[in-house]
């Protein structure tokens, strides 16, 4: 099965992005507030409409938080989010406040978006009546082919927006019901591609000590447990905290990794046993759990530990909710304890 298309929501603070996200998803998943910057952690959800599915991403706070950083840094991160959404999404909803009209800041964002205008739907939020819709229709042309007036809070025209979104997206292949899809996620250079190759039985993915070697998701189907069950393993590009993401393709890779998580049934959160679990891994585990995925923590590179003991594995219980998840310590390189990981997968 192909990864589902990705639709990202961008816009300046307090235009109703999270409210729109919740409306399109159909439940209250993103926190909403009149205080700008409320959305800090990664929020993404699978949406199904008229036989088509896609992954909706609320871009604010992508894999980081805003605590303790300056307004200038927040602005830079917001601009990074625009770039990431443009590079990694099949479609982008550029949300503005219809009651305020197109502000100077909106126009600055619009200028950045014009280079990929075919990906953009301009969404005027907070249009609660026909008069507001008429004002939207009469608004100036800012270079985008399609625009839509909605009210996220009341749901007005939200169905029309979903119709427009799905009309612009490719139809994903029908999922094989007997196939268990397993996404392998983690920081660069923790051994994701080595684990992928060990599970599928040969070198399907490129392995390198250079972080960022895997640029997009690689997948392969294999039968495990005496060939009793079929699994499709997905090797994703490594994610980093936003401040450590280099320009260009790595931002794209992060968003595609999110897509792989939501399109999967099981998520293997891979970490270097000696370095332990970071906030980034906690965010992705939380995302997977919120989307009802089975999560297994995989502590790799135990062959490099002196005693190969539990005491040497760093930060295994740093986040309380992670300590309640099944965990397996392995060496993907030597295949040590790989059978224990397969056994854990067979339980799911």
Residue pairs with C-beta under 8 A, 6 or more apart in sequence:
1 172
1 173
1 174
1 175
1 176
1 179
1 181
1 232
1 263
2 172
2 173
3 172
3 217
3 256
3 259
3 260
3 263
4 46
4 53
4 54
4 55
4 172
4 259
4 262
4 263
5 54
5 55
5 90
5 91
5 169
5 170
5 172
6 54
6 55
6 57
6 88
6 89
6 90
6 91
6 255
6 256
6 258
6 259
7 47
7 54
7 55
7 56
7 57
7 89
7 90
7 91
7 92
7 93
7 165
7 169
8 56
8 57
8 59
8 84
8 85
8 88
8 89
8 91
8 92
8 93
8 255
9 17
9 20
9 21
9 56
9 57
9 58
9 59
9 92
9 93
9 95
10 17
10 59
10 81
10 82
10 85
10 92
10 93
10 94
10 95
10 109
11 17
11 94
11 95
11 96
11 106
11 109
12 78
12 96
12 103
12 105
12 106
12 109
13 36
13 37
13 60
14 34
14 35
14 36
14 97
15 95
15 96
15 97
15 125
15 126
16 32
16 95
16 97
16 125
16 126
16 152
16 153
17 39
17 58
17 59
17 60
17 95
18 30
18 31
18 32
18 38
18 39
18 43
18 58
18 60
19 30
19 32
19 125
19 152
19 153
20 93
20 95
20 123
20 125
20 150
20 152
20 158
21 29
21 30
21 43
21 45
21 56
21 58
22 28
22 29
22 30
22 32
22 152
23 152
23 153
23 155
23 158
24 47
24 56
24 158
24 161
24 162
25 45
25 47
25 56
26 47
29 43
29 45
29 290
30 39
30 43
30 58
31 38
31 39
32 38
37 60
37 61
37 66
37 74
38 60
39 58
39 60
39 61
40 60
40 61
40 64
40 65
40 66
40 67
41 61
41 65
41 283
41 286
42 57
42 61
42 62
42 63
42 258
42 283
42 284
42 287
43 57
43 58
43 60
43 287
44 55
44 56
44 57
44 58
44 258
44 261
44 262
44 287
44 291
45 55
45 56
45 262
45 290
45 291
46 53
46 54
46 55
46 56
46 262
46 263
46 291
47 53
47 54
47 55
47 56
47 162
49 162
49 163
49 165
49 166
50 162
50 163
50 166
51 171
52 166
52 169
52 171
52 172
53 172
54 90
54 91
54 165
54 166
54 169
55 258
55 259
55 262
55 263
57 85
57 89
57 255
57 258
59 81
59 82
59 84
59 85
60 81
62 77
62 80
62 81
62 84
62 242
62 254
63 239
63 240
63 241
63 242
63 254
63 280
63 283
63 284
64 77
64 241
64 242
64 243
66 74
66 77
77 242
79 112
80 242
80 245
80 251
82 109
82 112
82 113
83 247
83 251
84 251
84 252
84 254
84 255
85 92
85 255
86 92
86 113
86 115
86 116
86 119
87 248
87 249
87 251
87 252
87 255
88 251
88 252
88 253
88 254
88 255
88 256
89 119
89 255
90 119
90 169
90 170
91 119
91 120
91 121
91 165
91 168
91 169
92 113
92 116
92 119
92 120
92 121
93 121
93 123
93 161
93 165
94 109
94 110
94 113
94 120
94 121
94 122
94 123
94 144
95 123
95 125
96 102
96 103
96 106
96 122
96 123
96 124
96 125
97 103
97 124
97 125
97 126
98 124
98 125
98 126
98 127
98 132
98 135
98 136
98 149
99 126
99 132
101 139
102 110
102 139
102 140
102 142
107 142
110 122
110 142
110 143
110 144
113 120
113 144
114 143
114 144
117 143
117 144
117 145
118 145
120 144
120 145
120 146
121 144
121 146
121 147
121 148
121 161
121 164
121 165
121 168
122 142
122 144
122 146
122 147
122 148
123 147
123 148
123 150
123 161
124 136
124 139
124 147
124 148
124 149
124 150
125 150
125 151
125 152
126 132
126 151
126 152
126 153
127 133
127 135
127 136
127 149
127 150
127 151
127 156
127 157
128 151
128 153
128 154
128 156
132 149
133 149
133 157
136 147
136 149
137 149
139 147
146 164
148 157
148 160
148 161
148 164
149 157
150 156
150 157
150 158
150 160
150 161
151 157
151 158
152 158
176 230
178 230
179 221
179 230
179 231
179 232
180 229
180 230
180 231
180 232
180 265
180 266
180 345
180 348
181 231
181 232
181 234
181 263
181 264
181 265
181 266
182 231
182 232
182 233
182 234
182 264
182 265
182 266
182 267
182 268
182 345
183 234
183 236
183 257
183 260
183 261
183 263
183 264
183 266
183 267
183 268
184 192
184 195
184 196
184 233
184 234
184 235
184 236
184 268
184 270
185 192
185 236
185 239
185 257
185 260
185 261
185 267
185 268
185 269
185 270
185 284
186 192
186 238
186 239
186 269
186 270
186 271
186 281
187 238
187 239
187 240
187 271
187 272
187 278
187 280
187 281
188 211
188 212
188 237
188 238
188 239
188 240
189 209
189 210
189 211
189 238
189 272
190 238
190 270
190 271
190 272
190 275
190 300
190 301
191 270
191 272
191 300
191 301
191 332
191 333
192 205
192 214
192 235
192 236
192 238
192 270
193 205
193 206
193 207
193 208
193 213
193 214
193 218
193 235
194 207
194 300
194 332
194 333
195 268
195 270
195 298
195 300
195 330
195 332
196 204
196 205
196 218
196 220
196 233
196 235
197 203
197 204
197 205
197 207
198 332
198 335
198 338
199 222
199 224
199 231
199 233
199 338
199 342
200 220
200 222
200 233
201 222
204 218
204 220
204 235
205 214
205 218
205 235
206 213
206 214
207 213
211 238
212 237
212 238
212 246
212 250
212 253
214 235
214 236
214 237
214 238
214 253
215 237
215 249
215 252
215 253
216 237
216 252
216 253
216 256
217 234
217 235
217 236
217 237
217 256
217 257
217 259
217 260
218 234
218 235
219 232
219 233
219 234
219 235
220 232
220 233
221 230
221 231
221 232
221 233
222 230
222 231
222 232
222 233
223 229
223 230
223 231
224 231
224 342
224 345
224 346
225 342
225 346
229 346
231 345
234 260
234 263
234 264
236 253
236 256
236 257
236 260
236 261
237 250
237 253
237 254
237 256
237 257
238 253
239 253
239 254
239 257
239 280
239 284
240 250
240 254
240 280
241 278
241 279
241 280
245 251
245 254
257 284
258 284
258 287
261 267
261 284
261 287
261 288
261 291
261 293
262 287
262 291
262 293
264 293
265 293
265 294
265 348
266 293
266 294
266 295
266 296
266 345
266 348
267 284
267 285
267 288
267 293
267 294
267 295
267 296
268 296
268 298
268 341
269 277
269 281
269 284
269 285
269 288
269 295
269 296
269 297
269 298
270 298
270 300
271 277
271 278
271 281
271 297
271 298
271 299
271 300
272 299
272 300
272 301
273 299
273 300
273 301
273 302
273 304
273 305
273 312
273 313
273 314
273 329
274 301
274 304
274 305
274 312
274 313
274 314
275 314
275 315
276 313
276 314
276 315
276 316
276 318
277 297
277 315
277 316
277 318
277 319
277 322
278 315
281 322
282 318
282 319
282 321
282 322
285 295
285 297
285 321
285 322
285 325
286 321
288 295
289 295
289 321
294 348
295 325
295 326
296 325
296 326
296 327
296 328
296 341
296 344
296 345
297 316
297 322
297 325
297 326
297 327
297 328
298 327
298 328
298 330
298 341
299 313
299 316
299 327
299 328
299 329
299 330
300 330
300 331
300 332
301 331
301 332
301 333
302 308
302 313
302 329
302 330
302 331
302 336
302 337
303 331
303 333
303 334
303 336
305 312
305 313
306 312
310 316
310 329
313 329
316 322
316 323
316 327
317 323
326 344
328 337
328 340
328 341
328 344
329 337
330 336
330 337
330 338
330 340
330 341
331 337
332 338
